[in-house]
Amino acid sequence: MKIHPYIYVGVEEILAHTKTPKEAIYDLTTILARIQEVEIYDILSRGRKRELVIARQMICSILKKHYCLTLKKIGDLIGRDHSTIINNLENHKNDCKNDEKYKRMYDYVLNQHINKW
């Protein structure tokens, strides 16, 4: 496959700075554990506390939006079913639209994650 020269400029630099999805999950869980004041391993556990649910919603959203992963792949990475991922993404969308505090926290987490690239 031939890549147009104008598109190819800078692609290698971008690819060199991206993380694998597993590295991204570790990075996001450490950021969210610090913010939510929970343990890292609790975020990916079966816990249903609000802080853990919010953290999982944000992780799913970032993986879907910025890493272009399928629902099944995201579910496999965090130990959930793809239907749970769909629910997380819908709840995240609603929370971003209706809850200003949630939106600010999501923006902060995303900025922290991007700055570590």
MMTF fields as JSON, N, C-alpha, C and O atoms, coordinates in Angstrom:
{
  "mmtfVersion": "1.0.0",
  "mmtfProducer": "UNKNOWN",
  "numBonds": 467,
  "numAtoms": 468,
  "numGroups": 117,
  "numChains": 1,
  "numModels": 1,
  "chainsPerModel": [1],
  "groupsPerChain": [117],
  "chainIdList": ["A"],
  "bondAtomList": [4, 2, 8, 6, 12, 10, 16, 14, 20, 18, 24, 22, 28, 26, 32, 30, 36, 34, 40, 38, 44, 42, 48, 46, 52, 50, 56, 54, 60, 58, 64, 62, 68, 66, 72, 70, 76, 74, 80, 78, 84, 82, 88, 86, 92, 90, 96, 94, 100, 98, 104, 102, 108, 106, 112, 110, 116, 114, 120, 118, 124, 122, 128, 126, 132, 130, 136, 134, 140, 138, 144, 142, 148, 146, 152, 150, 156, 154, 160, 158, 164, 162, 168, 166, 172, 170, 176, 174, 180, 178, 184, 182, 188, 186, 192, 190, 196, 194, 200, 198, 204, 202, 208, 206, 212, 210, 216, 214, 220, 218, 224, 222, 228, 226, 232, 230, 236, 234, 240, 238, 244, 242, 248, 246, 252, 250, 256, 254, 260, 258, 264, 262, 268, 266, 272, 270, 276, 274, 280, 278, 284, 282, 288, 286, 292, 290, 296, 294, 300, 298, 304, 302, 308, 306, 312, 310, 316, 314, 320, 318, 324, 322, 328, 326, 332, 330, 336, 334, 340, 338, 344, 342, 348, 346, 352, 350, 356, 354, 360, 358, 364, 362, 368, 366, 372, 370, 376, 374, 380, 378, 384, 382, 388, 386, 392, 390, 396, 394, 400, 398, 404, 402, 408, 406, 412, 410, 416, 414, 420, 418, 424, 422, 428, 426, 432, 430, 436, 434, 440, 438, 444, 442, 448, 446, 452, 450, 456, 454, 460, 458, 464, 462],
  "bondOrderList": [1, 1, 1, 1, 1, 1, 1, 1, 1, 1, 1, 1, 1, 1, 1, 1, 1, 1, 1, 1, 1, 1, 1, 1, 1, 1, 1, 1, 1, 1, 1, 1, 1, 1, 1, 1, 1, 1, 1, 1, 1, 1, 1, 1, 1, 1, 1, 1, 1, 1, 1, 1, 1, 1, 1, 1, 1, 1, 1, 1, 1, 1, 1, 1, 1, 1, 1, 1, 1, 1, 1, 1, 1, 1, 1, 1, 1, 1, 1, 1, 1, 1, 1, 1, 1, 1, 1, 1, 1, 1, 1, 1, 1, 1, 1, 1, 1, 1, 1, 1, 1, 1, 1, 1, 1, 1, 1, 1, 1, 1, 1, 1, 1, 1, 1, 1],
  "groupList": [{"groupName": "MET", "atomNameList": ["N", "CA", "C", "O"], "elementList": ["N", "C", "C", "O"], "formalChargeList": [0, 0, 0, 0], "bondAtomList": [1, 0, 2, 1, 3, 2], "bondOrderList": [1, 1, 2], "singleLetterCode": "M", "chemCompType": "L-PEPTIDE LINKING"}, {"groupName": "LYS", "atomNameList": ["N", "CA", "C", "O"], "elementList": ["N", "C", "C", "O"], "formalChargeList": [0, 0, 0, 0], "bondAtomList": [1, 0, 2, 1, 3, 2], "bondOrderList": [1, 1, 2], "singleLetterCode": "K", "chemCompType": "L-PEPTIDE LINKING"}, {"groupName": "ILE", "atomNameList": ["N", "CA", "C", "O"], "elementList": ["N", "C", "C", "O"], "formalChargeList": [0, 0, 0, 0], "bondAtomList": [1, 0, 2, 1, 3, 2], "bondOrderList": [1, 1, 2], "singleLetterCode": "I", "chemCompType": "L-PEPTIDE LINKING"}, {"groupName": "HIS", "atomNameList": ["N", "CA", "C", "O"], "elementList": ["N", "C", "C", "O"], "formalChargeList": [0, 0, 0, 0], "bondAtomList": [1, 0, 2, 1, 3, 2], "bondOrderList": [1, 1, 2], "singleLetterCode": "H", "chemCompType": "L-PEPTIDE LINKING"}, {"groupName": "PRO", "atomNameList": ["N", "CA", "C", "O"], "elementList": ["N", "C", "C", "O"], "formalChargeList": [0, 0, 0, 0], "bondAtomList": [1, 0, 2, 1, 3, 2], "bondOrderList": [1, 1, 2], "singleLetterCode": "P", "chemCompType": "L-PEPTIDE LINKING"}, {"groupName": "TYR", "atomNameList": ["N", "CA", "C", "O"], "elementList": ["N", "C", "C", "O"], "formalChargeList": [0, 0, 0, 0], "bondAtomList": [1, 0, 2, 1, 3, 2], "bondOrderList": [1, 1, 2], "singleLetterCode": "Y", "chemCompType": "L-PEPTIDE LINKING"}, {"groupName": "VAL", "atomNameList": ["N", "CA", "C", "O"], "elementList": ["N", "C", "C", "O"], "formalChargeList": [0, 0, 0, 0], "bondAtomList": [1, 0, 2, 1, 3, 2], "bondOrderList": [1, 1, 2], "singleLetterCode": "V", "chemCompType": "L-PEPTIDE LINKING"}, {"groupName": "GLY", "atomNameList": ["N", "CA", "C", "O"], "elementList": ["N", "C", "C", "O"], "formalChargeList": [0, 0, 0, 0], "bondAtomList": [1, 0, 2, 1, 3, 2], "bondOrderList": [1, 1, 2], "singleLetterCode": "G", "chemCompType": "PEPTIDE LINKING"}, {"groupName": "GLU", "atomNameList": ["N", "CA", "C", "O"], "elementList": ["N", "C", "C", "O"], "formalChargeList": [0, 0, 0, 0], "bondAtomList": [1, 0, 2, 1, 3, 2], "bondOrderList": [1, 1, 2], "singleLetterCode": "E", "chemCompType": "L-PEPTIDE LINKING"}, {"groupName": "LEU", "atomNameList": ["N", "CA", "C", "O"], "elementList": ["N", "C", "C", "O"], "formalChargeList": [0, 0, 0, 0], "bondAtomList": [1, 0, 2, 1, 3, 2], "bondOrderList": [1, 1, 2], "singleLetterCode": "L", "chemCompType": "L-PEPTIDE LINKING"}, {"groupName": "ALA", "atomNameList": ["N", "CA", "C", "O"], "elementList": ["N", "C", "C", "O"], "formalChargeList": [0, 0, 0, 0], "bondAtomList": [1, 0, 2, 1, 3, 2], "bondOrderList": [1, 1, 2], "singleLetterCode": "A", "chemCompType": "L-PEPTIDE LINKING"}, {"groupName": "THR", "atomNameList": ["N", "CA", "C", "O"], "elementList": ["N", "C", "C", "O"], "formalChargeList": [0, 0, 0, 0], "bondAtomList": [1, 0, 2, 1, 3, 2], "bondOrderList": [1, 1, 2], "singleLetterCode": "T", "chemCompType": "L-PEPTIDE LINKING"}, {"groupName": "ASP", "atomNameList": ["N", "CA", "C", "O"], "elementList": ["N", "C", "C", "O"], "formalChargeList": [0, 0, 0, 0], "bondAtomList": [1, 0, 2, 1, 3, 2], "bondOrderList": [1, 1, 2], "singleLetterCode": "D", "chemCompType": "L-PEPTIDE LINKING"}, {"groupName": "ARG", "atomNameList": ["N", "CA", "C", "O"], "elementList": ["N", "C", "C", "O"], "formalChargeList": [0, 0, 0, 0], "bondAtomList": [1, 0, 2, 1, 3, 2], "bondOrderList": [1, 1, 2], "singleLetterCode": "R", "chemCompType": "L-PEPTIDE LINKING"}, {"groupName": "GLN", "atomNameList": ["N", "CA", "C", "O"], "elementList": ["N", "C", "C", "O"], "formalChargeList": [0, 0, 0, 0], "bondAtomList": [1, 0, 2, 1, 3, 2], "bondOrderList": [1, 1, 2], "singleLetterCode": "Q", "chemCompType": "L-PEPTIDE LINKING"}, {"groupName": "SER", "atomNameList": ["N", "CA", "C", "O"], "elementList": ["N", "C", "C", "O"], "formalChargeList": [0, 0, 0, 0], "bondAtomList": [1, 0, 2, 1, 3, 2], "bondOrderList": [1, 1, 2], "singleLetterCode": "S", "chemCompType": "L-PEPTIDE LINKING"}, {"groupName": "CYS", "atomNameList": ["N", "CA", "C", "O"], "elementList": ["N", "C", "C", "O"], "formalChargeList": [0, 0, 0, 0], "bondAtomList": [1, 0, 2, 1, 3, 2], "bondOrderList": [1, 1, 2], "singleLetterCode": "C", "chemCompType": "L-PEPTIDE LINKING"}, {"groupName": "ASN", "atomNameList": ["N", "CA", "C", "O"], "elementList": ["N", "C", "C", "O"], "formalChargeList": [0, 0, 0, 0], "bondAtomList": [1, 0, 2, 1, 3, 2], "bondOrderList": [1, 1, 2], "singleLetterCode": "N", "chemCompType": "L-PEPTIDE LINKING"}, {"groupName": "TRP", "atomNameList": ["N", "CA", "C", "O"], "elementList": ["N", "C", "C", "O"], "formalChargeList": [0, 0, 0, 0], "bondAtomList": [1, 0, 2, 1, 3, 2], "bondOrderList": [1, 1, 2], "singleLetterCode": "W", "chemCompType": "L-PEPTIDE LINKING"}],
  "groupTypeList": [0, 1, 2, 3, 4, 5, 2, 5, 6, 7, 6, 8, 8, 2, 9, 10, 3, 11, 1, 11, 4, 1, 8, 10, 2, 5, 12, 9, 11, 11, 2, 9, 10, 13, 2, 14, 8, 6, 8, 2, 5, 12, 2, 9, 15, 13, 7, 13, 1, 13, 8, 9, 6, 2, 10, 13, 14, 0, 2, 16, 15, 2, 9, 1, 1, 3, 5, 16, 9, 11, 9, 1, 1, 2, 7, 12, 9, 2, 7, 13, 12, 3, 15, 11, 2, 2, 17, 17, 9, 8, 17, 3, 1, 17, 12, 16, 1, 17, 12, 8, 1, 5, 1, 13, 0, 5, 12, 5, 6, 9, 17, 14, 3, 2, 17, 1, 18],
  "groupIdList": [1, 2, 3, 4, 5, 6, 7, 8, 9, 10, 11, 12, 13, 14, 15, 16, 17, 18, 19, 20, 21, 22, 23, 24, 25, 26, 27, 28, 29, 30, 31, 32, 33, 34, 35, 36, 37, 38, 39, 40, 41, 42, 43, 44, 45, 46, 47, 48, 49, 50, 51, 52, 53, 54, 55, 56, 57, 58, 59, 60, 61, 62, 63, 64, 65, 66, 67, 68, 69, 70, 71, 72, 73, 74, 75, 76, 77, 78, 79, 80, 81, 82, 83, 84, 85, 86, 87, 88, 89, 90, 91, 92, 93, 94, 95, 96, 97, 98, 99, 100, 101, 102, 103, 104, 105, 106, 107, 108, 109, 110, 111, 112, 113, 114, 115, 116, 117],
  "secStructList": [7, 7, 7, 7, 2, 2, 2, 2, 6, 6, 2, 2, 2, 2, 2, 2, 2, 7, 7, 7, 2, 2, 2, 2, 2, 2, 2, 2, 2, 2, 2, 2, 2, 2, 2, 2, 6, 7, 7, 2, 2, 2, 2, 6, 1, 1, 7, 7, 7, 2, 2, 2, 2, 2, 2, 2, 2, 2, 2, 2, 2, 2, 2, 2, 2, 2, 2, 7, 7, 7, 2, 2, 2, 2, 2, 2, 2, 2, 6, 7, 7, 2, 2, 2, 2, 2, 2, 2, 2, 2, 2, 2, 2, 2, 2, 2, 2, 2, 7, 2, 2, 2, 2, 2, 2, 2, 2, 2, 2, 2, 2, 2, 2, 2, 2, 6, 7],
  "xCoordList": [0.839, 0.0, 0.887, 1.799, 0.623, 1.409, 0.731, -0.47, 1.507, 0.978, 1.371, 2.521, 0.416, 0.667, 1.695, 1.604, 2.683, 3.748, 3.269, 3.882, 2.186, 1.699, 1.071, 1.083, 0.532, -0.055, 1.035, 0.913, 2.1, 3.156, 3.993, 4.585, 4.051, 4.876, 4.383, 3.222, 5.25, 4.931, 4.283, 4.089, 3.939, 3.27, 4.196, 3.752, 5.456, 6.393, 6.549, 6.652, 6.566, 6.689, 5.461, 5.581, 4.288, 3.054, 3.029, 2.689, 3.386, 3.364, 4.395, 4.187, 5.493, 6.533, 6.079, 6.592, 5.132, 4.702, 3.409, 2.968, 2.799, 1.553, 1.841, 2.903, 0.891, 1.011, 0.168, -0.76, 0.503, -0.354, -1.57, -1.512, -2.661, -3.84, -3.578, -4.145, -2.738, -2.438, -1.673, -1.923, -0.742, -0.02, -0.973, -0.857, -1.913, -2.893, -3.777, -4.063, -4.213, -5.055, -4.293, -4.847, -3.033, -2.244, -2.104, -2.267, -1.805, -1.648, -2.95, -2.942, -4.053, -5.352, -5.78, -6.318, -5.546, -5.932, -5.113, -5.637, -3.841, -3.042, -3.52, -3.578, -3.861, -4.367, -5.691, -5.877, -6.61, -7.937, -7.898, -8.675, -7.01, -6.895, -6.439, -6.902, -5.535, -5.064, -6.184, -6.354, -6.951, -8.025, -9.175, -9.661, -9.612, -10.773, -10.438, -11.336, -9.136, -8.677, -9.123, -9.663, -8.881, -9.142, -7.874, -6.926, -7.864, -6.721, -6.783, -7.867, -5.624, -5.557, -6.291, -7.061, -6.056, -6.666, -8.182, -8.878, -8.708, -10.154, -10.883, -12.037, -10.224, -10.878, -11.285, -12.37, -10.437, -10.747, -11.374, -11.558, -11.701, -12.351, -13.848, -14.314, -14.591, -16.039, -16.8, -18.028, -16.087, -16.712, -17.727, -17.58, -18.758, -19.819, -19.979, -21.006, -18.96, -19.004, -18.96, -18.378, -19.572, -19.698, -18.332, -18.183, -17.348, -16.024, -15.409, -14.756, -15.624, -15.066, -15.792, -15.174, -17.1, -17.896, -17.512, -17.382, -17.333, -16.929, -15.565, -15.365, -14.644, -13.309, -13.386, -12.732, -14.172, -14.304, -14.957, -14.58, -15.938, -16.572, -15.55, -15.53, -14.717, -13.72, -12.696, -12.295, -12.274, -11.312, -11.904, -11.239, -13.142, -13.793, -13.908, -13.663, -14.276, -14.442, -13.123, -13.069, -12.068, -10.76, -10.243, -9.692, -10.415, -9.963, -10.731, -10.151, -12.008, -12.824, -12.504, -12.341, -12.415, -12.263, -10.837, -10.646, -9.85, -8.478, -7.626, -6.567, -8.073, -7.316, -8.063, -7.536, -9.289, -10.104, -10.219, -10.08, -10.47, -10.626, -12.083, -12.982, -12.315, -13.675, -14.218, -13.468, -15.532, -16.166, -15.693, -15.47, -15.543, -15.085, -13.661, -13.357, -12.794, -11.406, -11.316, -10.548, -12.097, -12.116, -12.62, -12.056, -13.686, -14.225, -13.214, -13.114, -12.462, -11.43, -10.33, -9.815, -9.974, -8.894, -9.275, -8.432, -10.527, -10.909, -11.765, -12.237, -11.968, -12.674, -14.175, -14.805, -14.75, -16.2, -16.731, -15.967, -18.047, -18.716, -18.884, -18.884, -19.025, -19.161, -20.438, -20.467, -21.485, -22.72, -22.519, -23.147, -21.655, -21.324, -20.55, -20.724, -19.708, -18.941, -19.888, -19.715, -20.886, -21.88, -22.588, -22.761, -22.991, -23.664, -22.747, -23.19, -21.467, -20.511, -20.367, -20.328, -20.288, -20.121, -21.353, -21.226, -22.539, -23.768, -23.856, -24.222, -23.521, -23.538, -22.496, -22.745, -21.341, -20.303, -20.788, -20.584, -21.419, -21.935, -22.969, -22.937, -23.873, -24.89, -24.281, -24.683, -23.314, -22.68, -21.892, -21.891, -21.229, -20.492, -21.439, -21.114, -22.607, -23.574, -24.259, -24.537, -24.534, -25.366, -24.628, -25.177, -23.409, -22.696, -21.378, -20.436, -21.326, -20.142, -18.921, -17.808, -19.11, -17.994, -17.381, -16.16, -18.228, -17.761, -16.977, -15.916, -17.492, -16.843, -15.467, -14.511, -15.36, -14.069, -13.073, -11.9, -13.549, -12.665, -12.208, -11.041, -13.113, -12.755, -11.706, -10.731, -11.909, -10.938, -9.579, -8.544, -9.584, -8.331, -7.618, -6.414, -8.348, -7.759, -7.204, -6.098, -7.953, -7.504, -6.242, -5.315, -6.186, -4.994, -3.79, -2.682, -3.997, -2.899, -2.381, -1.173, -3.289, -2.914, -2.158, -1.145, -2.647, -2.013, -0.631, 0.298, -0.488, 0.822, 1.862, 3.058, 1.444, 2.389, 2.809, 3.702, 2.175, 2.591, 3.949, 4.529],
  "yCoordList": [-1.174, 0.0, 1.241, 1.359, 2.137, 3.35, 4.476, 4.706, 5.17, 6.28, 7.583, 7.767, 8.467, 9.767, 10.514, 10.498, 11.176, 11.831, 12.885, 13.066, 13.586, 14.609, 13.995, 14.604, 12.811, 12.129, 11.495, 11.438, 11.019, 10.287, 11.175, 10.67, 12.452, 13.354, 13.334, 13.642, 12.98, 13.007, 11.746, 11.638, 10.784, 9.571, 8.775, 8.26, 8.665, 7.908, 8.532, 7.818, 9.851, 10.525, 10.275, 10.067, 10.298, 10.051, 8.62, 8.388, 7.661, 6.264, 5.967, 5.075, 6.694, 6.467, 6.906, 6.398, 7.832, 8.366, 7.747, 8.093, 6.854, 6.262, 5.09, 4.471, 4.804, 3.705, 2.537, 2.706, 1.361, 0.213, 0.341, 1.054, -0.331, -0.25, -0.695, -0.122, -1.697, -2.148, -1.087, -0.875, -0.418, 0.672, 1.823, 2.46, 2.079, 3.143, 2.824, 3.706, 1.573, 1.187, 1.37, 1.878, 0.96, 1.136, 2.617, 3.019, 3.412, 4.847, 5.479, 6.261, 5.142, 5.714, 5.273, 6.071, 4.008, 3.54, 4.232, 4.524, 4.497, 5.198, 6.635, 7.14, 7.294, 8.67, 8.691, 9.496, 7.802, 7.786, 7.321, 7.808, 6.391, 5.939, 7.089, 7.22, 7.914, 9.067, 10.081, 10.626, 10.34, 11.338, 10.85, 11.585, 9.602, 9.067, 8.534, 8.166, 8.491, 7.985, 6.548, 6.218, 5.701, 4.271, 3.535, 4.144, 2.242, 1.429, 1.139, 1.068, 0.973, 0.715, -0.573, -0.6, -1.634, -2.915, -2.909, -3.727, -2.004, -1.927, -1.414, -1.773, -0.585, -0.009, -1.092, -1.025, -2.084, -3.153, -4.372, -5.408, -4.253, -5.355, -5.343, -4.592, -6.167, -6.246, -5.257, -5.31, -4.363, -3.402, -2.513, -2.205, -2.108, -1.295, 0.054, 0.716, 0.461, 1.784, 2.836, 2.614, 3.96, 5.015, 5.469, 5.706, 5.591, 6.037, 5.066, 5.485, 3.771, 2.756, 2.736, 2.564, 2.913, 2.927, 4.122, 3.998, 5.271, 6.468, 6.251, 6.615, 5.666, 5.408, 4.47, 4.712, 3.413, 2.477, 3.141, 2.868, 4.014, 4.736, 5.58, 5.594, 6.273, 7.127, 6.31, 6.688, 5.194, 4.331, 3.808, 3.83, 3.341, 2.825, 3.9, 3.644, 5.084, 6.175, 6.543, 6.731, 6.648, 7.016, 5.923, 6.216, 4.664, 3.565, 3.526, 3.255, 3.791, 3.771, 4.958, 4.806, 6.134, 7.352, 7.567, 7.949, 7.332, 7.685, 6.499, 6.691, 5.287, 4.113, 3.29, 2.3, 3.696, 3.074, 1.559, 0.805, 1.126, -0.295, -0.698, 0.126, -1.967, -2.473, -2.671, -2.699, -2.806, -3.017, -4.324, -4.395, -5.343, -6.643, -6.548, -7.105, -5.847, -5.713, -4.926, -5.289, -3.859, -3.094, -3.977, -3.975, -4.734, -5.641, -6.681, -6.992, -7.222, -8.204, -7.586, -8.23, -6.342, -5.694, -5.365, -5.446, -4.996, -4.621, -5.68, -5.466, -6.812, -7.92, -7.754, -8.141, -7.185, -6.989, -7.474, -7.741, -7.582, -7.971, -6.74, -5.612, -6.957, -5.816, -5.012, -3.805, -5.666, -4.937, -3.996, -2.939, -4.371, -3.5, -2.28, -1.171, -2.495, -1.391, -0.408, 0.805, -0.929, -0.064, 0.788, 1.993, 0.156, 0.875, 1.94, 3.055, 1.601, 2.571, 3.777, 4.915, 3.531, 4.627, 5.529, 6.75, 4.936, 5.74, 6.567, 7.742, 5.951, 6.687, 7.805, 8.892, 7.533, 8.558, 9.754, 10.908, 9.462, 10.528, 11.373, 12.601, 10.727, 11.455, 12.256, 13.392, 11.667, 12.373, 13.59, 14.633, 13.46, 14.609, 15.739, 16.917, 15.365, 16.364, 17.045, 18.243, 16.295, 16.797, 17.149, 17.863, 16.672, 16.862, 17.599, 17.028, 18.85, 19.681, 19.174, 19.214, 18.701, 18.18, 16.943, 16.802, 16.062, 14.868, 15.26, 14.698, 16.215, 16.665, 17.264, 16.994, 18.073, 18.647, 17.561, 17.617, 16.573, 15.486, 14.673, 14.289, 14.412, 13.676, 14.452, 13.872, 15.744, 16.565, 16.551, 16.496, 16.601, 16.555, 15.222, 15.198, 14.121, 12.789, 12.654, 12.148, 13.097, 13.009, 13.844, 13.388, 15.046, 15.883, 15.259, 15.294, 14.69, 14.019, 12.834, 12.614, 12.083, 10.919, 11.342, 10.738, 12.359, 12.815, 13.402, 13.222, 14.087, 14.669, 13.608, 13.881, 12.398, 11.309, 10.605, 9.758, 10.943, 10.347, 10.887, 10.541],
  "zCoordList": [0.0, 0.0, 0.0, 0.818, -0.893, -1.016, -0.248, -0.395, 0.568, 1.357, 0.673, 0.274, 0.547, -0.058, 0.779, 2.007, 0.147, 0.916, 1.897, 2.949, 1.58, 2.502, 3.748, 4.817, 3.613, 4.763, 5.618, 6.842, 4.977, 5.671, 6.598, 7.551, 6.345, 7.153, 8.603, 8.872, 9.513, 10.927, 11.467, 12.678, 10.615, 11.094, 12.003, 13.029, 11.653, 12.484, 13.862, 14.86, 13.922, 15.21, 16.082, 17.289, 15.467, 16.213, 16.734, 17.894, 15.885, 16.291, 17.371, 18.194, 17.378, 18.381, 19.767, 20.765, 19.857, 21.145, 21.663, 22.759, 20.919, 21.385, 22.31, 22.246, 23.154, 24.098, 23.617, 22.826, 24.101, 23.849, 24.76, 25.762, 24.433, 25.295, 26.737, 27.667, 26.933, 28.3, 29.072, 30.258, 28.402, 29.053, 29.383, 30.43, 28.477, 28.698, 29.895, 30.706, 30.014, 31.149, 32.459, 33.434, 32.485, 33.705, 34.043, 35.195, 33.04, 33.251, 33.746, 34.696, 33.107, 33.488, 34.882, 35.649, 35.214, 36.548, 37.635, 38.71, 37.369, 38.381, 38.553, 39.674, 37.452, 37.542, 38.301, 39.214, 37.918, 38.529, 39.984, 40.805, 40.312, 41.7, 42.598, 43.73, 42.091, 42.852, 43.036, 44.127, 41.975, 42.047, 42.924, 43.784, 42.704, 43.408, 44.794, 45.552, 45.134, 46.42, 46.669, 47.725, 45.664, 45.757, 45.344, 44.848, 45.548, 45.146, 43.653, 43.074, 43.032, 41.587, 41.224, 40.264, 41.985, 41.654, 41.851, 41.249, 42.683, 42.892, 41.648, 41.417, 40.856, 39.681, 38.695, 38.118, 38.494, 37.54, 38.211, 37.571, 39.496, 40.2, 39.912, 39.055, 40.619, 40.434, 41.312, 41.385, 41.974, 42.872, 42.158, 40.975, 42.896, 42.297, 42.976, 42.824, 43.727, 44.341, 43.234, 42.173, 43.493, 42.474, 41.949, 40.751, 42.821, 42.408, 41.401, 40.445, 41.621, 40.724, 39.387, 38.337, 39.434, 38.206, 37.339, 36.121, 37.968, 37.231, 36.573, 35.414, 37.306, 36.758, 35.555, 34.541, 35.657, 34.528, 33.323, 32.183, 33.567, 32.46, 31.717, 30.486, 32.446, 31.811, 31.04, 29.94, 31.614, 30.928, 29.629, 28.593, 29.672, 28.46, 27.395, 26.216, 27.804, 26.846, 26.185, 24.969, 26.969, 26.407, 25.487, 24.425, 25.883, 25.024, 23.712, 22.66, 23.764, 22.548, 21.646, 20.435, 22.248, 21.457, 20.953, 19.798, 21.788, 21.434, 20.986, 20.388, 21.268, 20.844, 19.799, 19.293, 19.476, 18.423, 18.594, 17.63, 19.82, 20.099, 19.956, 20.125, 19.643, 19.562, 20.972, 21.947, 21.055, 22.359, 22.982, 24.191, 22.168, 22.672, 23.212, 24.266, 22.496, 22.929, 24.248, 25.14, 24.361, 25.615, 26.748, 27.843, 26.482, 27.493, 27.931, 29.118, 26.978, 27.321, 28.178, 29.092, 27.885, 28.622, 30.06, 30.953, 30.296, 31.67, 32.356, 33.473, 31.703, 32.345, 32.41, 33.394, 31.375, 31.308, 29.963, 29.035, 29.88, 28.645, 27.756, 28.248, 26.451, 25.544, 25.812, 25.573, 26.304, 26.609, 27.797, 27.864, 28.724, 29.841, 29.338, 29.844, 28.353, 27.77, 27.081, 27.196, 26.366, 25.725, 26.775, 26.595, 27.86, 28.947, 29.55, 29.827, 29.754, 30.294, 29.374, 29.841, 28.074, 27.116, 27.083, 26.987, 27.162, 27.188, 28.468, 28.431, 29.595, 30.865, 30.869, 31.391, 30.289, 30.207, 29.375, 29.749, 28.266, 27.401, 28.143, 28.068, 28.848, 29.618, 30.764, 31.014, 31.458, 32.574, 32.083, 32.736, 30.943, 30.39, 30.02, 30.17, 29.538, 29.111, 30.298, 30.241, 31.375, 32.458, 33.744, 34.583, 33.922, 35.187, 34.929, 34.381, 35.324, 35.061, 35.827, 35.302, 37.052, 37.845, 37.183, 37.123, 36.695, 35.988, 34.741, 34.47, 33.986, 32.751, 33.041, 32.314, 34.093, 34.461, 34.863, 34.494, 35.622, 36.034, 34.818, 34.735, 33.882, 32.669, 31.86, 31.383, 31.713, 30.982, 31.667, 31.003, 32.984, 33.739, 33.525, 33.269, 33.628, 33.443, 32.03, 31.843, 31.052, 29.665, 29.451, 28.78, 30.001, 29.869, 30.556, 30.02, 31.735, 32.437, 31.627, 31.541, 31.041, 30.25, 28.986, 28.63, 28.326, 27.082, 27.385, 26.598, 28.494, 28.849, 29.146, 29.039, 29.518, 29.77, 28.491, 28.519, 27.361, 26.082, 25.769, 24.74]
}
